[in-house]
């Protein structure tokens, strides 16, 4: 049904802009492919480190370290965490996006920002606040609670952006055929959210695999917390690397599921006329319940963490505000966040371009390589960089460049998912038409594709900045001597049970992340043409 209202499909190798004219990337397919291959090879460096360590360990030892009851416990914890958290994030994210974008919800502009606001709070700060509120929190269901409240915006933001751009003609056709509002939502709207939902769900699952601080604070063991314990207790990477190899296997399974569920349907619209605005479903008696549900969600995900951070700040008094400590931490966080976000966005573009415009097993394989690396705990990525830099290029060890490179590998899927969604909604026929009219490929790419994709790319860069501002383990191992970001300073204080001393760093992380969250909101409006 989607293809019937989207752009005319190619037929027999021809396109709508002219028989025999096919869109070309600005530097040619080969150049883009070479760039993507080089990036993919670089992104596989941590995986190569894990494989090398596994082989060096020996198969007998590796099997002995992997096949044991402790690994079974970690496996069960991690599987249950994903199976419970990801569906909850999908329900909250898609449900919130639908209320904001497709109903007569009062105050929808305010709710649109508030539902994205929890992204400004790092998961370990969320856990710190919840432990302050309920010290007895621990175990699986506490982990599900904190992870869901921390990560559901990763589904909400792309779902809201997609909903606001959906062509209402499909829903109107469904209504004319007798489908009610709910049946139309499940049979027409929901399938068109497939890319946003699968991409968001994948990001949530990968965050669950890599998260350390939030689960360590509530004493819930996953593969990542166990790997950290191994490295911190013995600094012997063998057992930890074996656990990381299981984690990588997990990631591959998730990636395969995501690729299978993504499908091959087209979601771009092209044609004469202007896309009509979607009619909003009146809530009537459901207005109050919807308001109360969103209020409860916002209070739990954003209000409670902010309240307890402020409470610790008041309890600590003026003594906890040492400017000579938090000002350098704030400055270094901003510098590394902006540099990493810019570099990651540039690196993600060739991958996304191939995945959308030249989809094949080859482009999917290149794309998957980035997800594999990003699913690995930051400490494994960091140790890979430490090993390689010391053995091959010792001069770059503990330099800012190595740290930014690690950030790129850890967070490139955040940019990739957003750019891919933006490219999927940028009709390639417009590029083709510009080239058919004599515009050089590079110029048509800048004027058409890059312009249409810019809002999504900016959203991805904002997500990367948020990730870097909150990154902990890789920063601890790879940062140059004397580097102290807000996240590392917060973790140092909270590990000493100095919750009052950690509060200023938590508040500053929220404050610098808030503008990025607002940028995501603004970009989603631009994507919708509002």
Secondary structure, DSSP 8 states (H G I E B T S, - for coil): -HHHHSS---BTTBBTTBTT-----TT-HHHHHHHHHHHHHHHTHHHHHHHHHHHHH-HHHHHHHHSSHHHHHHHHHHHHHHHHHHHHHHHHHHHHHHHHHHB--TTHHHHHHHHHHGGGS-HHHHHHHHHHH-TT--SHHHHHHHHHHHHTHHHHHHHHHHHHHS-HHHHHHHHHTT--HHHHIIIIIHHHTHHHHHHHHHHHHHHHHH--HHHHHTT---HHHHHHHHHHHH--HHHHHHHHHHHHHHHHHHHHHHHHHH-S------SSS-------B--TTHHHHHHHHHHHHHIIIIIHHHHHHHHHHHHHGGGG--HHHHHHHHHHHHHHHHHHHHHHHHHHHHHHHHHHHS-SHHHHHHHHHHHHHHHS-HHHHHHHHHHHHHHH-GGGTT-HHHHHHHHHHHHHHHHHHHHHHHHHTS-HHHHHHHHHTT--HHHHIIIIIIHHHHHHHHHHHHHHHHHHHH--HHHHHHS-TT---HHHHHHHHHHTT-HHHHHHHHHHHHHHHHHHHHHHHHHHHHHTT-
